Amino acid sequence: MTPTACPDPHDFAGNRRHAEHLRQESTDDVWRGADAALARVCLDARARLARSTQRLQARLQMHRQRSAHA
């Protein structure tokens, strides 16, 4: 169907194909959004883990320095 053509309300097969196409596009959009959200969550989790590791290493180093001076 061309963009300028009026859809024939009695063309049930064509309307069904068009509806299936729109449904597939919609489903693809949902999955693209879900994939993007998951990628953001994974990046955030990775960054939090890296910061946590750095803090833990700094605390461990401070503890070792205090133990060496005691």
CHARMM internal coordinates of N, CA and C (Angstrom, degrees):
IC EDIT
DIST 1 N 1 CA 1.4490
DIST 1 CA 1 C 1.5294
ANGL 1 N 1 CA 1 C 107.23
DIST 1 C 2 N 1.3167
ANGL 1 CA 1 C 2 N 116.98
DIHE 1 N 1 CA 1 C 2 N 130.55
DIST 2 N 2 CA 1.4577
ANGL 1 C 2 N 2 CA 120.75
DIHE 1 CA 1 C 2 N 2 CA 179.20
DIST 2 CA 2 C 1.5288
ANGL 2 N 2 CA 2 C 109.17
DIHE 1 C 2 N 2 CA 2 C -79.78
DIST 2 C 3 N 1.3328
ANGL 2 CA 2 C 3 N 117.69
DIHE 2 N 2 CA 2 C 3 N 154.09
DIST 3 N 3 CA 1.4647
ANGL 2 C 3 N 3 CA 119.88
DIHE 2 CA 2 C 3 N 3 CA -177.12
DIST 3 CA 3 C 1.5198
ANGL 3 N 3 CA 3 C 113.35
DIHE 2 C 3 N 3 CA 3 C -62.99
DIST 3 C 4 N 1.3317
ANGL 3 CA 3 C 4 N 118.25
DIHE 3 N 3 CA 3 C 4 N -27.91
DIST 4 N 4 CA 1.4641
ANGL 3 C 4 N 4 CA 120.22
DIHE 3 CA 3 C 4 N 4 CA -177.61
DIST 4 CA 4 C 1.5316
ANGL 4 N 4 CA 4 C 112.09
DIHE 3 C 4 N 4 CA 4 C -89.51
DIST 4 C 5 N 1.3043
ANGL 4 CA 4 C 5 N 118.30
DIHE 4 N 4 CA 4 C 5 N -13.19
DIST 5 N 5 CA 1.4668
ANGL 4 C 5 N 5 CA 121.00
DIHE 4 CA 4 C 5 N 5 CA -177.38
DIST 5 CA 5 C 1.5210
ANGL 5 N 5 CA 5 C 110.21
DIHE 4 C 5 N 5 CA 5 C -78.41
DIST 5 C 6 N 1.3222
ANGL 5 CA 5 C 6 N 114.89
DIHE 5 N 5 CA 5 C 6 N 143.51
DIST 6 N 6 CA 1.4668
ANGL 5 C 6 N 6 CA 120.18
DIHE 5 CA 5 C 6 N 6 CA 175.36
DIST 6 CA 6 C 1.5204
ANGL 6 N 6 CA 6 C 108.28
DIHE 5 C 6 N 6 CA 6 C -81.03
DIST 6 C 7 N 1.3228
ANGL 6 CA 6 C 7 N 117.29
DIHE 6 N 6 CA 6 C 7 N 131.76
DIST 7 N 7 CA 1.4637
ANGL 6 C 7 N 7 CA 117.49
DIHE 6 CA 6 C 7 N 7 CA 178.94
DIST 7 CA 7 C 1.5274
ANGL 7 N 7 CA 7 C 110.76
DIHE 6 C 7 N 7 CA 7 C -68.46
DIST 7 C 8 N 1.2975
ANGL 7 CA 7 C 8 N 115.24
DIHE 7 N 7 CA 7 C 8 N 141.61
DIST 8 N 8 CA 1.4606
ANGL 7 C 8 N 8 CA 121.15
DIHE 7 CA 7 C 8 N 8 CA 177.63
DIST 8 CA 8 C 1.5179
ANGL 8 N 8 CA 8 C 107.80
DIHE 7 C 8 N 8 CA 8 C -83.12
DIST 8 C 9 N 1.3288
ANGL 8 CA 8 C 9 N 118.54
DIHE 8 N 8 CA 8 C 9 N 115.70
DIST 9 N 9 CA 1.4699
ANGL 8 C 9 N 9 CA 120.06
DIHE 8 CA 8 C 9 N 9 CA -177.41
DIST 9 CA 9 C 1.5317
ANGL 9 N 9 CA 9 C 112.87
DIHE 8 C 9 N 9 CA 9 C -63.79
DIST 9 C 10 N 1.3277
ANGL 9 CA 9 C 10 N 117.50
DIHE 9 N 9 CA 9 C 10 N -15.01
DIST 10 N 10 CA 1.4602
ANGL 9 C 10 N 10 CA 120.24
DIHE 9 CA 9 C 10 N 10 CA -179.22
DIST 10 CA 10 C 1.5281
ANGL 10 N 10 CA 10 C 112.44
DIHE 9 C 10 N 10 CA 10 C -97.65
DIST 10 C 11 N 1.3218
ANGL 10 CA 10 C 11 N 117.09
DIHE 10 N 10 CA 10 C 11 N -0.10
DIST 11 N 11 CA 1.4596
ANGL 10 C 11 N 11 CA 121.34
DIHE 10 CA 10 C 11 N 11 CA 178.44
DIST 11 CA 11 C 1.5324
ANGL 11 N 11 CA 11 C 107.50
DIHE 10 C 11 N 11 CA 11 C -87.38
DIST 11 C 12 N 1.3194
ANGL 11 CA 11 C 12 N 115.51
DIHE 11 N 11 CA 11 C 12 N 76.85
DIST 12 N 12 CA 1.4641
ANGL 11 C 12 N 12 CA 120.62
DIHE 11 CA 11 C 12 N 12 CA -174.40
DIST 12 CA 12 C 1.5264
ANGL 12 N 12 CA 12 C 112.41
DIHE 11 C 12 N 12 CA 12 C -62.73
DIST 12 C 13 N 1.3162
ANGL 12 CA 12 C 13 N 118.39
DIHE 12 N 12 CA 12 C 13 N -40.02
DIST 13 N 13 CA 1.4672
ANGL 12 C 13 N 13 CA 121.50
DIHE 12 CA 12 C 13 N 13 CA -179.48
DIST 13 CA 13 C 1.5284
ANGL 13 N 13 CA 13 C 109.95
DIHE 12 C 13 N 13 CA 13 C -65.41
DIST 13 C 14 N 1.3167
ANGL 13 CA 13 C 14 N 116.58
DIHE 13 N 13 CA 13 C 14 N -45.03
DIST 14 N 14 CA 1.4635
ANGL 13 C 14 N 14 CA 120.42
DIHE 13 CA 13 C 14 N 14 CA 179.10
DIST 14 CA 14 C 1.5219
ANGL 14 N 14 CA 14 C 111.81
DIHE 13 C 14 N 14 CA 14 C -65.06
DIST 14 C 15 N 1.3355
ANGL 14 CA 14 C 15 N 115.87
DIHE 14 N 14 CA 14 C 15 N -42.53
DIST 15 N 15 CA 1.4669
ANGL 14 C 15 N 15 CA 120.16
DIHE 14 CA 14 C 15 N 15 CA 178.27
DIST 15 CA 15 C 1.5261
ANGL 15 N 15 CA 15 C 110.99
DIHE 14 C 15 N 15 CA 15 C -64.07
DIST 15 C 16 N 1.3174
ANGL 15 CA 15 C 16 N 115.72
DIHE 15 N 15 CA 15 C 16 N -37.89
DIST 16 N 16 CA 1.4706
ANGL 15 C 16 N 16 CA 119.56
DIHE 15 CA 15 C 16 N 16 CA 179.04
DIST 16 CA 16 C 1.5362
ANGL 16 N 16 CA 16 C 110.34
DIHE 15 C 16 N 16 CA 16 C -65.68
DIST 16 C 17 N 1.3505
ANGL 16 CA 16 C 17 N 116.30
DIHE 16 N 16 CA 16 C 17 N -44.27
DIST 17 N 17 CA 1.4695
ANGL 16 C 17 N 17 CA 119.70
DIHE 16 CA 16 C 17 N 17 CA 177.61
DIST 17 CA 17 C 1.5256
ANGL 17 N 17 CA 17 C 110.89
DIHE 16 C 17 N 17 CA 17 C -60.56
DIST 17 C 18 N 1.3250
ANGL 17 CA 17 C 18 N 115.95
DIHE 17 N 17 CA 17 C 18 N -42.44
DIST 18 N 18 CA 1.4619
ANGL 17 C 18 N 18 CA 120.36
DIHE 17 CA 17 C 18 N 18 CA 179.48
DIST 18 CA 18 C 1.5348
ANGL 18 N 18 CA 18 C 110.43
DIHE 17 C 18 N 18 CA 18 C -63.23
DIST 18 C 19 N 1.3156
ANGL 18 CA 18 C 19 N 116.68
DIHE 18 N 18 CA 18 C 19 N -43.42
DIST 19 N 19 CA 1.4672
ANGL 18 C 19 N 19 CA 120.80
DIHE 18 CA 18 C 19 N 19 CA 178.76
DIST 19 CA 19 C 1.5223
ANGL 19 N 19 CA 19 C 110.79
DIHE 18 C 19 N 19 CA 19 C -63.37
DIST 19 C 20 N 1.3287
ANGL 19 CA 19 C 20 N 117.33
DIHE 19 N 19 CA 19 C 20 N -41.00
DIST 20 N 20 CA 1.4679
ANGL 19 C 20 N 20 CA 120.36
DIHE 19 CA 19 C 20 N 20 CA 178.04
DIST 20 CA 20 C 1.5245
ANGL 20 N 20 CA 20 C 110.84
DIHE 19 C 20 N 20 CA 20 C -64.14
DIST 20 C 21 N 1.3377
ANGL 20 CA 20 C 21 N 116.17
DIHE 20 N 20 CA 20 C 21 N -38.99
DIST 21 N 21 CA 1.4601
ANGL 20 C 21 N 21 CA 120.83
DIHE 20 CA 20 C 21 N 21 CA 177.93
DIST 21 CA 21 C 1.5363
ANGL 21 N 21 CA 21 C 110.52
DIHE 20 C 21 N 21 CA 21 C -63.03
DIST 21 C 22 N 1.3311
ANGL 21 CA 21 C 22 N 116.30
DIHE 21 N 21 CA 21 C 22 N -46.59
DIST 22 N 22 CA 1.4672
ANGL 21 C 22 N 22 CA 120.17
DIHE 21 CA 21 C 22 N 22 CA 178.54
DIST 22 CA 22 C 1.5237
ANGL 22 N 22 CA 22 C 111.54
DIHE 21 C 22 N 22 CA 22 C -62.88
DIST 22 C 23 N 1.3111
ANGL 22 CA 22 C 23 N 116.57
DIHE 22 N 22 CA 22 C 23 N -39.20
DIST 23 N 23 CA 1.4755
ANGL 22 C 23 N 23 CA 121.14
DIHE 22 CA 22 C 23 N 23 CA 179.17
DIST 23 CA 23 C 1.5290
ANGL 23 N 23 CA 23 C 109.95
DIHE 22 C 23 N 23 CA 23 C -64.25
DIST 23 C 24 N 1.3286
ANGL 23 CA 23 C 24 N 117.01
DIHE 23 N 23 CA 23 C 24 N -42.12
DIST 24 N 24 CA 1.4649
ANGL 23 C 24 N 24 CA 121.11
DIHE 23 CA 23 C 24 N 24 CA 179.14
DIST 24 CA 24 C 1.5239
ANGL 24 N 24 CA 24 C 110.93
DIHE 23 C 24 N 24 CA 24 C -64.86
DIST 24 C 25 N 1.3387
ANGL 24 CA 24 C 25 N 116.96
DIHE 24 N 24 CA 24 C 25 N -43.07
DIST 25 N 25 CA 1.4681
ANGL 24 C 25 N 25 CA 120.75
DIHE 24 CA 24 C 25 N 25 CA 177.45
DIST 25 CA 25 C 1.5235
ANGL 25 N 25 CA 25 C 110.62
DIHE 24 C 25 N 25 CA 25 C -60.16
DIST 25 C 26 N 1.3189
ANGL 25 CA 25 C 26 N 115.78
DIHE 25 N 25 CA 25 C 26 N -42.71
DIST 26 N 26 CA 1.4635
ANGL 25 C 26 N 26 CA 120.61
DIHE 25 CA 25 C 26 N 26 CA -179.90
DIST 26 CA 26 C 1.5278
ANGL 26 N 26 CA 26 C 111.03
DIHE 25 C 26 N 26 CA 26 C -63.55
DIST 26 C 27 N 1.3219
ANGL 26 CA 26 C 27 N 116.20
DIHE 26 N 26 CA 26 C 27 N -43.78
DIST 27 N 27 CA 1.4670
ANGL 26 C 27 N 27 CA 120.59
DIHE 26 CA 26 C 27 N 27 CA 178.26
DIST 27 CA 27 C 1.5235
ANGL 27 N 27 CA 27 C 110.74
DIHE 26 C 27 N 27 CA 27 C -62.92
DIST 27 C 28 N 1.3242
ANGL 27 CA 27 C 28 N 116.75
DIHE 27 N 27 CA 27 C 28 N -42.32
DIST 28 N 28 CA 1.4663
ANGL 27 C 28 N 28 CA 120.72
DIHE 27 CA 27 C 28 N 28 CA 177.85
DIST 28 CA 28 C 1.5285
ANGL 28 N 28 CA 28 C 110.98
DIHE 27 C 28 N 28 CA 28 C -61.41
DIST 28 C 29 N 1.3365
ANGL 28 CA 28 C 29 N 116.99
DIHE 28 N 28 CA 28 C 29 N -40.92
DIST 29 N 29 CA 1.4663
ANGL 28 C 29 N 29 CA 120.85
DIHE 28 CA 28 C 29 N 29 CA 178.05
DIST 29 CA 29 C 1.5268
ANGL 29 N 29 CA 29 C 111.05
DIHE 28 C 29 N 29 CA 29 C -61.78
DIST 29 C 30 N 1.3161
ANGL 29 CA 29 C 30 N 116.50
DIHE 29 N 29 CA 29 C 30 N -41.83
DIST 30 N 30 CA 1.4698
ANGL 29 C 30 N 30 CA 120.08
DIHE 29 CA 29 C 30 N 30 CA 179.17
DIST 30 CA 30 C 1.5208
ANGL 30 N 30 CA 30 C 110.42
DIHE 29 C 30 N 30 CA 30 C -61.24
DIST 30 C 31 N 1.3331
ANGL 30 CA 30 C 31 N 116.73
DIHE 30 N 30 CA 30 C 31 N -46.94
DIST 31 N 31 CA 1.4664
ANGL 30 C 31 N 31 CA 119.91
DIHE 30 CA 30 C 31 N 31 CA -178.80
DIST 31 CA 31 C 1.5202
ANGL 31 N 31 CA 31 C 111.92
DIHE 30 C 31 N 31 CA 31 C -67.25
DIST 31 C 32 N 1.3406
ANGL 31 CA 31 C 32 N 117.39
DIHE 31 N 31 CA 31 C 32 N -36.02
DIST 32 N 32 CA 1.4732
ANGL 31 C 32 N 32 CA 119.67
DIHE 31 CA 31 C 32 N 32 CA 175.92
DIST 32 CA 32 C 1.5232
ANGL 32 N 32 CA 32 C 109.85
DIHE 31 C 32 N 32 CA 32 C -61.78
DIST 32 C 33 N 1.3202
ANGL 32 CA 32 C 33 N 116.82
DIHE 32 N 32 CA 32 C 33 N -43.22
DIST 33 N 33 CA 1.4626
ANGL 32 C 33 N 33 CA 120.98
DIHE 32 CA 32 C 33 N 33 CA 178.68
DIST 33 CA 33 C 1.5161
ANGL 33 N 33 CA 33 C 111.58
DIHE 32 C 33 N 33 CA 33 C -64.57
DIST 33 C 34 N 1.3290
ANGL 33 CA 33 C 34 N 116.45
DIHE 33 N 33 CA 33 C 34 N -40.82
DIST 34 N 34 CA 1.4696
ANGL 33 C 34 N 34 CA 120.03
DIHE 33 CA 33 C 34 N 34 CA 178.93
DIST 34 CA 34 C 1.5248
ANGL 34 N 34 CA 34 C 110.78
DIHE 33 C 34 N 34 CA 34 C -65.84
DIST 34 C 35 N 1.3140
ANGL 34 CA 34 C 35 N 117.09
DIHE 34 N 34 CA 34 C 35 N -40.63
DIST 35 N 35 CA 1.4744
ANGL 34 C 35 N 35 CA 120.70
DIHE 34 CA 34 C 35 N 35 CA 177.93
DIST 35 CA 35 C 1.5289
ANGL 35 N 35 CA 35 C 110.62
DIHE 34 C 35 N 35 CA 35 C -62.95
DIST 35 C 36 N 1.3349
ANGL 35 CA 35 C 36 N 116.79
DIHE 35 N 35 CA 35 C 36 N -42.35
DIST 36 N 36 CA 1.4644
ANGL 35 C 36 N 36 CA 120.56
DIHE 35 CA 35 C 36 N 36 CA 179.66
DIST 36 CA 36 C 1.5247
ANGL 36 N 36 CA 36 C 110.63
DIHE 35 C 36 N 36 CA 36 C -64.70
DIST 36 C 37 N 1.3380
ANGL 36 CA 36 C 37 N 117.04
DIHE 36 N 36 CA 36 C 37 N -41.94
DIST 37 N 37 CA 1.4642
ANGL 36 C 37 N 37 CA 120.61
DIHE 36 CA 36 C 37 N 37 CA 179.12
DIST 37 CA 37 C 1.5223
ANGL 37 N 37 CA 37 C 110.55
DIHE 36 C 37 N 37 CA 37 C -64.01
DIST 37 C 38 N 1.3118
ANGL 37 CA 37 C 38 N 117.52
DIHE 37 N 37 CA 37 C 38 N -42.73
DIST 38 N 38 CA 1.4631
ANGL 37 C 38 N 38 CA 120.96
DIHE 37 CA 37 C 38 N 38 CA 178.69
DIST 38 CA 38 C 1.5210
ANGL 38 N 38 CA 38 C 110.86
DIHE 37 C 38 N 38 CA 38 C -63.07
DIST 38 C 39 N 1.3198
ANGL 38 CA 38 C 39 N 117.15
DIHE 38 N 38 CA 38 C 39 N -40.68
DIST 39 N 39 CA 1.4709
ANGL 38 C 39 N 39 CA 120.34
DIHE 38 CA 38 C 39 N 39 CA 178.67
DIST 39 CA 39 C 1.5241
ANGL 39 N 39 CA 39 C 110.66
DIHE 38 C 39 N 39 CA 39 C -62.48
DIST 39 C 40 N 1.3504
ANGL 39 CA 39 C 40 N 117.08
DIHE 39 N 39 CA 39 C 40 N -40.86
DIST 40 N 40 CA 1.4689
ANGL 39 C 40 N 40 CA 119.86
DIHE 39 CA 39 C 40 N 40 CA 178.12
DIST 40 CA 40 C 1.5174
ANGL 40 N 40 CA 40 C 110.95
DIHE 39 C 40 N 40 CA 40 C -64.51
DIST 40 C 41 N 1.3154
ANGL 40 CA 40 C 41 N 117.35
DIHE 40 N 40 CA 40 C 41 N -42.44
DIST 41 N 41 CA 1.4677
ANGL 40 C 41 N 41 CA 121.02
DIHE 40 CA 40 C 41 N 41 CA 179.93
DIST 41 CA 41 C 1.5266
ANGL 41 N 41 CA 41 C 110.01
DIHE 40 C 41 N 41 CA 41 C -62.94
DIST 41 C 42 N 1.3179
ANGL 41 CA 41 C 42 N 117.12
DIHE 41 N 41 CA 41 C 42 N -42.80
DIST 42 N 42 CA 1.4695
ANGL 41 C 42 N 42 CA 120.45
DIHE 41 CA 41 C 42 N 42 CA 179.93
DIST 42 CA 42 C 1.5206
ANGL 42 N 42 CA 42 C 111.02
DIHE 41 C 42 N 42 CA 42 C -64.03
DIST 42 C 43 N 1.3325
ANGL 42 CA 42 C 43 N 117.44
DIHE 42 N 42 CA 42 C 43 N -41.47
DIST 43 N 43 CA 1.4658
ANGL 42 C 43 N 43 CA 120.00
DIHE 42 CA 42 C 43 N 43 CA 177.99
DIST 43 CA 43 C 1.5195
ANGL 43 N 43 CA 43 C 110.76
DIHE 42 C 43 N 43 CA 43 C -64.20
DIST 43 C 44 N 1.3318
ANGL 43 CA 43 C 44 N 116.82
DIHE 43 N 43 CA 43 C 44 N -42.88
DIST 44 N 44 CA 1.4621
ANGL 43 C 44 N 44 CA 120.60
DIHE 43 CA 43 C 44 N 44 CA 178.90
DIST 44 CA 44 C 1.5221
ANGL 44 N 44 CA 44 C 110.57
DIHE 43 C 44 N 44 CA 44 C -62.55
DIST 44 C 45 N 1.3185
ANGL 44 CA 44 C 45 N 117.28
DIHE 44 N 44 CA 44 C 45 N -43.32
DIST 45 N 45 CA 1.4620
ANGL 44 C 45 N 45 CA 121.21
DIHE 44 CA 44 C 45 N 45 CA -179.84
DIST 45 CA 45 C 1.5263
ANGL 45 N 45 CA 45 C 110.56
DIHE 44 C 45 N 45 CA 45 C -64.46
DIST 45 C 46 N 1.3184
ANGL 45 CA 45 C 46 N 116.92
DIHE 45 N 45 CA 45 C 46 N -41.21
DIST 46 N 46 CA 1.4599
ANGL 45 C 46 N 46 CA 121.25
DIHE 45 CA 45 C 46 N 46 CA 178.89
DIST 46 CA 46 C 1.5316
ANGL 46 N 46 CA 46 C 110.49
DIHE 45 C 46 N 46 CA 46 C -62.97
DIST 46 C 47 N 1.3210
ANGL 46 CA 46 C 47 N 116.91
DIHE 46 N 46 CA 46 C 47 N -42.24
DIST 47 N 47 CA 1.4700
ANGL 46 C 47 N 47 CA 121.19
DIHE 46 CA 46 C 47 N 47 CA 179.66
DIST 47 CA 47 C 1.5286
ANGL 47 N 47 CA 47 C 110.27
DIHE 46 C 47 N 47 CA 47 C -65.84
DIST 47 C 48 N 1.3399
ANGL 47 CA 47 C 48 N 117.66
DIHE 47 N 47 CA 47 C 48 N -42.86
DIST 48 N 48 CA 1.4729
ANGL 47 C 48 N 48 CA 120.62
DIHE 47 CA 47 C 48 N 48 CA 177.67
DIST 48 CA 48 C 1.5140
ANGL 48 N 48 CA 48 C 110.85
DIHE 47 C 48 N 48 CA 48 C -62.05
DIST 48 C 49 N 1.3111
ANGL 48 CA 48 C 49 N 117.27
DIHE 48 N 48 CA 48 C 49 N -41.27
DIST 49 N 49 CA 1.4570
ANGL 48 C 49 N 49 CA 120.99
DIHE 48 CA 48 C 49 N 49 CA 179.38
DIST 49 CA 49 C 1.5265
ANGL 49 N 49 CA 49 C 110.91
DIHE 48 C 49 N 49 CA 49 C -64.12
DIST 49 C 50 N 1.3277
ANGL 49 CA 49 C 50 N 116.68
DIHE 49 N 49 CA 49 C 50 N -41.00
DIST 50 N 50 CA 1.4666
ANGL 49 C 50 N 50 CA 120.10
DIHE 49 CA 49 C 50 N 50 CA 178.64
DIST 50 CA 50 C 1.5227
ANGL 50 N 50 CA 50 C 110.66
DIHE 49 C 50 N 50 CA 50 C -63.69
DIST 50 C 51 N 1.3430
ANGL 50 CA 50 C 51 N 118.00
DIHE 50 N 50 CA 50 C 51 N -43.71
DIST 51 N 51 CA 1.4683
ANGL 50 C 51 N 51 CA 120.85
DIHE 50 CA 50 C 51 N 51 CA 178.48
DIST 51 CA 51 C 1.5188
ANGL 51 N 51 CA 51 C 110.80
DIHE 50 C 51 N 51 CA 51 C -64.54
DIST 51 C 52 N 1.3109
ANGL 51 CA 51 C 52 N 116.91
DIHE 51 N 51 CA 51 C 52 N -41.53
DIST 52 N 52 CA 1.4602
ANGL 51 C 52 N 52 CA 121.06
DIHE 51 CA 51 C 52 N 52 CA 179.46
DIST 52 CA 52 C 1.5238
ANGL 52 N 52 CA 52 C 110.68
DIHE 51 C 52 N 52 CA 52 C -62.54
DIST 52 C 53 N 1.3206
ANGL 52 CA 52 C 53 N 116.34
DIHE 52 N 52 CA 52 C 53 N -41.23
DIST 53 N 53 CA 1.4641
ANGL 52 C 53 N 53 CA 121.07
DIHE 52 CA 52 C 53 N 53 CA 178.74
DIST 53 CA 53 C 1.5239
ANGL 53 N 53 CA 53 C 110.51
DIHE 52 C 53 N 53 CA 53 C -63.32
DIST 53 C 54 N 1.3266
ANGL 53 CA 53 C 54 N 116.52
DIHE 53 N 53 CA 53 C 54 N -43.12
DIST 54 N 54 CA 1.4640
ANGL 53 C 54 N 54 CA 120.40
DIHE 53 CA 53 C 54 N 54 CA 178.94
DIST 54 CA 54 C 1.5323
ANGL 54 N 54 CA 54 C 110.80
DIHE 53 C 54 N 54 CA 54 C -63.01
DIST 54 C 55 N 1.3204
ANGL 54 CA 54 C 55 N 117.28
DIHE 54 N 54 CA 54 C 55 N -43.74
DIST 55 N 55 CA 1.4678
ANGL 54 C 55 N 55 CA 120.43
DIHE 54 CA 54 C 55 N 55 CA 179.08
DIST 55 CA 55 C 1.5190
ANGL 55 N 55 CA 55 C 110.90
DIHE 54 C 55 N 55 CA 55 C -63.12
DIST 55 C 56 N 1.3195
ANGL 55 CA 55 C 56 N 116.97
DIHE 55 N 55 CA 55 C 56 N -43.08
DIST 56 N 56 CA 1.4573
ANGL 55 C 56 N 56 CA 121.14
DIHE 55 CA 55 C 56 N 56 CA -179.66
DIST 56 CA 56 C 1.5252
ANGL 56 N 56 CA 56 C 110.62
DIHE 55 C 56 N 56 CA 56 C -63.93
DIST 56 C 57 N 1.3230
ANGL 56 CA 56 C 57 N 116.93
DIHE 56 N 56 CA 56 C 57 N -42.30
DIST 57 N 57 CA 1.4648
ANGL 56 C 57 N 57 CA 119.92
DIHE 56 CA 56 C 57 N 57 CA 178.98
DIST 57 CA 57 C 1.5272
ANGL 57 N 57 CA 57 C 110.68
DIHE 56 C 57 N 57 CA 57 C -64.75
DIST 57 C 58 N 1.3259
ANGL 57 CA 57 C 58 N 117.92
DIHE 57 N 57 CA 57 C 58 N -40.09
DIST 58 N 58 CA 1.4682
ANGL 57 C 58 N 58 CA 121.24
DIHE 57 CA 57 C 58 N 58 CA 178.46
DIST 58 CA 58 C 1.5250
ANGL 58 N 58 CA 58 C 110.56
DIHE 57 C 58 N 58 CA 58 C -64.31
DIST 58 C 59 N 1.3241
ANGL 58 CA 58 C 59 N 117.69
DIHE 58 N 58 CA 58 C 59 N -42.73
DIST 59 N 59 CA 1.4733
ANGL 58 C 59 N 59 CA 120.69
DIHE 58 CA 58 C 59 N 59 CA 178.44
DIST 59 CA 59 C 1.5239
ANGL 59 N 59 CA 59 C 111.06
DIHE 58 C 59 N 59 CA 59 C -64.29
DIST 59 C 60 N 1.3155
ANGL 59 CA 59 C 60 N 116.77
DIHE 59 N 59 CA 59 C 60 N -40.12
DIST 60 N 60 CA 1.4508
ANGL 59 C 60 N 60 CA 120.70
DIHE 59 CA 59 C 60 N 60 CA 179.02
DIST 60 CA 60 C 1.5324
ANGL 60 N 60 CA 60 C 110.47
DIHE 59 C 60 N 60 CA 60 C -64.28
DIST 60 C 61 N 1.3253
ANGL 60 CA 60 C 61 N 116.03
DIHE 60 N 60 CA 60 C 61 N -41.95
DIST 61 N 61 CA 1.4634
ANGL 60 C 61 N 61 CA 119.87
DIHE 60 CA 60 C 61 N 61 CA 179.02
DIST 61 CA 61 C 1.5305
ANGL 61 N 61 CA 61 C 110.16
DIHE 60 C 61 N 61 CA 61 C -64.16
DIST 61 C 62 N 1.3314
ANGL 61 CA 61 C 62 N 117.49
DIHE 61 N 61 CA 61 C 62 N -42.81
DIST 62 N 62 CA 1.4656
ANGL 61 C 62 N 62 CA 120.14
DIHE 61 CA 61 C 62 N 62 CA 178.05
DIST 62 CA 62 C 1.5325
ANGL 62 N 62 CA 62 C 110.65
DIHE 61 C 62 N 62 CA 62 C -62.00
DIST 62 C 63 N 1.3072
ANGL 62 CA 62 C 63 N 116.50
DIHE 62 N 62 CA 62 C 63 N -42.15
DIST 63 N 63 CA 1.4560
ANGL 62 C 63 N 63 CA 120.93
DIHE 62 CA 62 C 63 N 63 CA 179.97
DIST 63 CA 63 C 1.5391
ANGL 63 N 63 CA 63 C 110.58
DIHE 62 C 63 N 63 CA 63 C -62.24
DIST 63 C 64 N 1.3310
ANGL 63 CA 63 C 64 N 116.20
DIHE 63 N 63 CA 63 C 64 N -43.26
DIST 64 N 64 CA 1.4686
ANGL 63 C 64 N 64 CA 120.22
DIHE 63 CA 63 C 64 N 64 CA 179.07
DIST 64 CA 64 C 1.5259
ANGL 64 N 64 CA 64 C 110.81
DIHE 63 C 64 N 64 CA 64 C -64.31
DIST 64 C 65 N 1.3472
ANGL 64 CA 64 C 65 N 116.92
DIHE 64 N 64 CA 64 C 65 N -39.32
DIST 65 N 65 CA 1.4641
ANGL 64 C 65 N 65 CA 119.73
DIHE 64 CA 64 C 65 N 65 CA 179.22
DIST 65 CA 65 C 1.5220
ANGL 65 N 65 CA 65 C 111.21
DIHE 64 C 65 N 65 CA 65 C -65.58
DIST 65 C 66 N 1.3347
ANGL 65 CA 65 C 66 N 116.92
DIHE 65 N 65 CA 65 C 66 N -41.14
DIST 66 N 66 CA 1.4687
ANGL 65 C 66 N 66 CA 120.87
DIHE 65 CA 65 C 66 N 66 CA 178.60
DIST 66 CA 66 C 1.5220
ANGL 66 N 66 CA 66 C 110.18
DIHE 65 C 66 N 66 CA 66 C -65.86
DIST 66 C 67 N 1.3280
ANGL 66 CA 66 C 67 N 116.39
DIHE 66 N 66 CA 66 C 67 N -39.50
DIST 67 N 67 CA 1.4680
ANGL 66 C 67 N 67 CA 119.66
DIHE 66 CA 66 C 67 N 67 CA 179.84
DIST 67 CA 67 C 1.5242
ANGL 67 N 67 CA 67 C 110.77
DIHE 66 C 67 N 67 CA 67 C -67.12
DIST 67 C 68 N 1.3193
ANGL 67 CA 67 C 68 N 118.25
DIHE 67 N 67 CA 67 C 68 N -34.13
DIST 68 N 68 CA 1.4621
ANGL 67 C 68 N 68 CA 122.15
DIHE 67 CA 67 C 68 N 68 CA -179.16
DIST 68 CA 68 C 1.5268
ANGL 68 N 68 CA 68 C 110.80
DIHE 67 C 68 N 68 CA 68 C -71.58
DIST 68 C 69 N 1.3396
ANGL 68 CA 68 C 69 N 117.98
DIHE 68 N 68 CA 68 C 69 N -31.09
DIST 69 N 69 CA 1.4480
ANGL 68 C 69 N 69 CA 121.99
DIHE 68 CA 68 C 69 N 69 CA -178.90
DIST 69 CA 69 C 1.5349
ANGL 69 N 69 CA 69 C 111.89
DIHE 68 C 69 N 69 CA 69 C -87.16
DIST 69 C 70 N 1.2785
ANGL 69 CA 69 C 70 N 119.40
DIHE 69 N 69 CA 69 C 70 N -12.63
DIST 70 N 70 CA 1.4674
ANGL 69 C 70 N 70 CA 121.56
DIHE 69 CA 69 C 70 N 70 CA -176.90
DIST 70 CA 70 C 1.4995
ANGL 70 N 70 CA 70 C 112.96
DIHE 69 C 70 N 70 CA 70 C -84.23
END
COOR INIT
IC SEED 1 N 1 CA 1 C
IC BUILD
